[in-house]
Amino acid sequence: MIIGNWKMNTLREEARTLAESLAELPVQPTTRVGVCPPVIWQQTVGEVLKGSPVMVGLQDCVGDPFGAQTGCVNAAMARDAGCQFVVLGHSERRQRFSETTDTLIPALQAVLEAGLFPILCVGETRDDRDQGRAIEVVDAQLAPVLTAGLDLDGLVVAYEPVWAIGTGLSASQSDIDTMHTTIRAILDRDDAVVLYGGSVSPESAPDVFASQAVSGALVGGASLDIEKFAAIVAAWEQR
C-alpha cells in the first residue's frame, strides 16, 4: 500500500492536474495506491480518479455524528463522498492540535463502522529516541486501540519517526525493521499492514522497502510530484 498525503497543498486546478496524472499511473493489481487531497478538493479529485485503481481518502475526520461541529467532517460524510480510507493521528495533528490515540478512538470506531479503513499514525520524537523511549512511546500510542473493543481487521498503522519528517534525517534500515516488527508484535497480528512514513523519497524507498516488516509507505511531499510518487510505487512493486 502506497498512500500520498497532500497535506495543505494545491489549488483546485493543481489538484485536478495531479489527479489526472495519477489516473494514468500503472498499478499492479496487488498494490493498493491512494491519495489524501485537502478535503475541499476531495470531490474534484474523486471525480477524476473514479474508475481508476487509485483510492481517495481524507486526511482527518471526527468521530461525532451530525451536529454542531463547525468545520468538521465525519466518517459518514467521508463514505458518502466516495472515500475509502481516513488518516488519523498524523504527527502534525498530534503536535499542533494535541490529538492523542485516546481522543481518536471515537473517530477510529466511526471510520471502521462506516466501512472505511483507518490509517492510524504513530511515532516518536527525536528526544524520545535519544532517551531510548521510542518503542515505549509507540507502544503507548497503540495501547488504547487494543483495549477499545474494536474490530481491527481493517486497521492500517503508519509509523512516522517524527524526527525524520522534513528534517533531512532518516531512519536506518535497522530502525525501520525493528519498529515495524515491534508494531506487528504489539498488534499481535503477523498480517498487520504497517506503513513507513518518514519522508519517503524515490532515493530512500528501495532501502525502506527492503524490510519484510514494511507493508508500504505513507508519502508526504513526494506525493505532490507525479514522477517522484510513481517512482516510489515502482520501487515497491520491484522490491
Buried (B, 14 or more C-beta within 10 A) or exposed (E): BBBBBBBEBBEEEEBBEBBBBBBEBEBEEEBBBBBBBBBEBBEBBBEBBEEBBBBBBBBBBBBBEEEEEEEEBBBBBBBEBBBBBBBBBBBBBBEEEEBEBEBBBBBBBBBBBBEBBBBBBBBBBBEBBEEEBBBEBBBBBBEBBEEBEBEBEBBBBBBBBBBBBEEEEBBEEEBBBBBBBBBBBBBEBEEBBBBBBBBBBBEBBBBBBEBEBBBBBBBBBBBBBBEBBBBBBBBBBEB
